[in-house]
Amino acid sequence: MALPLLKYAPTTQNSRVKAFRVGSDEDPKAVALDKVLSRDDQNFVIESAYRQLFFHAFKVDRDHTLECQLRDGQITVRDFIRSLALSDTFVRSFYNLNNNYRLSRHLVEKLLGRPVYSQAEEIAWSAVIMTKGLKGAVDAILDSDEYLENFGYDTVPYHRNRVVGSRALGETPFNITTPRYDAYYRGIFGFPQIVYTGAGKAFPVRATQRRGGNPEDYLPWVRSLPALRNAGNAASSASIDYLSKVPYRSIGR
């Protein structure tokens, strides 16, 4: 028997009202399919959807059938988002590598465009994942009033309300605050890894020039010594009869 969605409430009054602010570069950018006029605009909508769900989509992660259906108007953006959230890439990269609490945080951030209100909301959506599975949780979020009021059927979900009035900068993006892999898997994979992307230091030409006193300069002279020239003709130590070389001494003499 599936449990109903548990009740949870926003942690502050500010979460219940819409933000009132002057537009800036930190404001979220809505991408809607009903406003596109060219194929390039359609590609931008598709790329925005991939970036929202996967942060970066490789060639193997793309579904060209879904893309064609979206361009032809056979499915809506919400259907496209639903298919990406239930795709094999999302299952392998998020569902299989995280527990239900962390997965619920991923779904709320990526599909509703906001962080979870509290641990109570994580528990509520974790119960949905536990009873209905990933598909049931995705359907419940996409069919919720909050999703339909903010994104509707043709708008790609985005990070809402990044600007906070008392801060100079907005909130950190979800893909940084909530990375794909949990701390346990990051430790297995050896993350974080320091990757140096700067230019390598080039040594001057004079540093590669050989100066006097280098032992390698005397190697040809050492090889030309007589002792080393005749070393190959010397008998091997394994063929020497050491017992015959020891002088005989009888007892009593």
Secondary structure, DSSP 8 states (H G I E B T S, - for coil): ----------SSGGGGS-------TTS---EEGGG--SHHHHHHHHHHHHHHHHSS--GGG--HHHHHHHHTTSS-HHHHHHHHHTSHHHIIIIITTS-HHHHHHHHIIIIISS--SSHHHHHHHHHHHHHHHHHHHHHHHHTSHHHHHHTTTTEE--------TT-SS----HHHHS-SS-HHHHHHHT-S-----S------HHHHS--TT-GGGGHHHHHTSHHHHSGGGS--GGG--HHHHS----TT-
